[in-house]
Structures are given as C-alpha cells and as structure tokens.
Amino acid sequence: MGGSDQWGNIINGIDLTRRVLDHEIWGLTSPLLTTSDGRKMGKSAGGAVWLNGDMLSPYDFWQFWRNTTDADVGRFLKLYTELPVEECDRLGSLEGQAINDAKIILANAVTTLLHGAEAAASAEATARKVFEEGGAGGDLAEVFVTIPPEGITANAALVESGLVASGKEGKRAFQGGSVKFNNEKKTDPQEIIATEDLLAGIKVSLGAKKHFMLKGKQA
C-alpha cells in the first residue's frame, strides 16, 4: 500500500512476489495529499515537515499550518482536525482577516493533536510576540555560527548558520530588503555584526514568515 506516485514500485513488488514465492498479492494506492496548487504536503521550501519534535520544533510545526494558503484552510481542517464538518466549512469560507483567525485555529488543533495543548499555546504566544509585538519569543528555532577573531559579516553569518544557501542568495535577500536583525531592516551584507550581540542572540527575520534566533560562539 502506498501513495499513487508509488504505483510503479508496487507493481515491481507484485512481480517479485510472483517470481520468488509464486503467490498472488494485491497492491493498493491512495491519492496523494497535496496543497491547492498541486504541491505534495510537507514539501515546503524549508524542507520536509517532520512529526518528530526533535527534527522539527513544535513552533515550526505550528507555523507550517498557520501559513496555509486561504484555499486550503477548510479542507485541511476536515483532514487534520476533529472539528465538526459544519465548523470546518464555516471557517474555510471566511475571508480577509477572519481567514487568518481560522488558520490559527487549524494550527492550534493540529499541533495539539501531535504535541499537546501546552505546546500549541506556547507556539501561538511566541508567534503573537514575534508578529504583533515585535519581540523574539521563547520558541524560535535557534541557529548557531562560529565568530572568527576578526568578526563576521551579516551575510557570512547567514551563510555559515545555514539560513541561506549561498553568499549570492544572502546578498539578494539584503538587497531586496527582506532581512531584519532584531526587527531592524538590514541592507548591507558586509556589515560587521557586534560580537556581543551575537553572543546574546539576534532575532533574524527573512521575509514575513521566517524567523530564527541566531546565536554566536567564539572560535
């Protein structure tokens, strides 16, 4: 049994069983879970969405559901929560700011099922602090960078910590105005970051939806 994209592998398994054991077996496929634009669930820009909290923090898991596109809210509520169907339909039909409230309900419900109500409440509180109050919050994913004796530039810190894949990608992010350190927009990729700031921790925002706590350690 597998997703519909595994049909070829299933057929090979059926054939192998016939050849080796001389038995007849059956294969079963199910439709893939996809978003409204046809992408596989979990294949987000940041990588796979893990159920294991050690591989994806409850906060990042919560954020995945909070960032659901408007068109998917109602369907995901039906698929991944235990809310009544009528309530899923009502929430999925909301528009404007109200649909964002529905996304929070979705994120809380799914995170509660997997990680518990306390983790869901903590993730929501952190998100509100980050987005509404401009704070750092306590549940932001931490990334680390080693600080050389001569100091480190803003762009190098992003690259070394893995927040961007390359110096070119980081430079584009700075030039596009999508990088913020502690809610302050940064446009110079060659700016040297104060060592004491890195040791204390800097909230790094890449665009509107990606937020991390960048921490440094001295070489």
Residue, then its C-alpha position, 0 to 999 in steps of 0.5 A: m500500500g502506498g501513495s499513487d506516485q508509488w504505483g510503479n514500485i508496487i507493481n515491481g513488488i507484485d512481480l517479485t512476489r510472483r517470481v520468488l514465492d509464486h503467490e498472488i498479492w494485491g497492491l493498493t494506492s491512495p491519492l496523494l495529499t497535496t496543497s491547492d496548487g498541486r504541491k505534495m504536503g510537507k514539501s515546503a521550501g524549508g524542507a520536509v515537515w517532520l512529526n518528530g519534535d526533535m527534527l522539527s520544533p513544535y513552533d515550526f510545526w505550528q507555523f507550517w499550518r498557520n501559513t496555509t494558503d486561504a484555499d486550503v484552510g477548510r479542507f485541511l481542517k476536515l483532514y487534520t482536525e476533529l472539528p465538526v464538518e459544519e465548523c470546518d466549512r464555516l471557517g474555510s469560507l471566511e475571508g480577509q482577516a477572519i481567514n487568518d483567525a481560522k488558520i490559527i485555529l487549524a494550527n492550534a488543533v493540529t499541533t495539539l493533536l501531535h504535541g499537546a495543548e501546552a505546546a500549541a499555546s506556547a507556539e501561538a504566544t511566541a508567534r503573537k510576540v514575534f508578529e504583533e509585538g515585535g519581540a523574539g519569543g521563547d520558541l524560535a528555532e535557534v541557529f548557531v555560527t562560529i565568530p572568527p577573531e576578526g568578526i563576521t559579516a551579516n551575510a557570512a553569518l547567514v551563510e555559515s548558520g545555514l539560513v541561506a544557501s549561498g553568499k549570492e542568495g544572502k546578498r539578494a535577500f539584503q538587497g531586496g530588503s527582506v532581512k531584519f536583525n532584531n526587527e531592524k531592516k538590514t541592507d548591507p551584507q558586509e556589515i560587521i555584526a557586534t560580537e556581543d550581540l551575537l553572543a546574546g542572540i539576534k532575532v533574524s527575520l527573512g521575509a514575513k514568515k521566517h524567523f530564527m534566533l541566531k546565536g554566536k560562539q567564539a572560535 
